[in-house]
Amino acid sequence: MVVPPDNDVLWARSLNHAFGGSPALCGVSLGVREGEILAVNGPRGSGKTTLLRCLSGQIVPQQGEVWFNSTPVHTMGALNRERLRRERFGWIGPDPQLVPELTAWENAALPLLLRGSSHRKARAAALEWMERLDIGRCARKRPRALLQSQRQRIALARALVTTPAVLFADEPTATLHTADRAQVLRTLTTAARSHRITLVLASHDEEVATLADRGVSLVDGRRITSVHDAETEGRAECSLSV
Ligand SMILES: Nc1ncnc2c1ncn2[C@@H]1O[C@H](COP(=O)(O)OP(=O)(O)OP(=O)(O)O)[C@@H](O)[C@H]1O
């Protein structure tokens, strides 16, 4: 068995996954360094979501390996993967998927409440993140009374409230207007940097490339190297070696 490099918090080797015989990932390998912001680019249907779902343990690739901090994720049972996701990972998708009956702060605090944190602690942590994300004034409102951009920030607060080791963001700005997109992306990347949260960010948004440390590109489930990727990889390596 090949052991992953020490400085990679996440490492994937030769991932292959198909849905009903249609390949979604074909031999994708990559490493993600601790605290890095990695952009995953590619056109619709190129395998970005499938890659993030494999890396985060939501699905087990049909072939290949996924490692988190030198622990093999691909050989874990469903319960251990579930625990890993709950305790170490965060996820934000294109749709906020808030619980309509709960207030904004209760939605943001949900991962802590489910972990058994006290109501007071969970509320304080949720409100702190909501203030940082500039939605503190929405705390007592229910999702239906909020704008889509506010709802997506609540989902962001919910993903960040546990300070995950790795945050997976799958098209987090897809349902937002252009102005909101830029702001949510900047907020997300700033929060990740200030808390040293590793961020794997799949997006069509061109601004992502300027905010990430490095990018990988997928086409038809395969990893390709573009000139831009080679440049950004080079930049990341240079900045690490300074
Ligand atoms: N649950 C599923 N069942 C069947 N096919 C799927 C499923 N999920 C993904 N696929 C297929 O796998 C391929 C890769 O899809 P995936 O969602 O990973 O790509 P993507 O790059 O994230 O696309 P998008 O930008 O549209 O979200 C596509 O052909 C898609 O139709």
The ligand as a Gaussian input file, in Angstrom:
#p B3LYP/6-31G(d) Opt

LIG

0 1
 N      -26.485000      10.257000      -8.400000
 C      -26.197000      10.151000      -9.699000
 N      -26.833000       9.257000     -10.484000
 C      -26.542000       9.120000     -11.792000
 N      -25.609000       9.847000     -12.437000
 C      -24.952000      10.774000     -11.716000
 C      -25.207000      10.973000     -10.310000
 N      -24.383000      11.955000      -9.864000
 C      -23.656000      12.345000     -10.928000
 N      -23.997000      11.648000     -12.028000
 C      -23.399000      11.784000     -13.361000
 O      -21.988000      11.759000     -13.201000
 C      -21.353000      12.734000     -14.030000
 C      -20.580000      13.714000     -13.158000
 O      -21.527000      14.456000     -12.392000
 P      -21.117000      15.501000     -11.293000
 O      -22.369000      16.002000     -10.648000
 O      -20.083000      14.908000     -10.417000
 O      -20.448000      16.657000     -12.174000
 P      -20.278000      18.205000     -11.841000
 O      -19.012000      18.626000     -12.495000
 O      -20.385000      18.432000     -10.386000
 O      -21.515000      18.837000     -12.588000
 P      -22.345000      20.167000     -12.188000
 O      -21.443000      21.309000     -12.424000
 O      -23.503000      20.103000     -13.135000
 O      -22.771000      19.981000     -10.767000
 C      -22.454000      13.381000     -14.829000
 O      -22.549000      12.718000     -16.063000
 C      -23.711000      13.131000     -14.003000
 O      -24.857000      13.072000     -14.807000

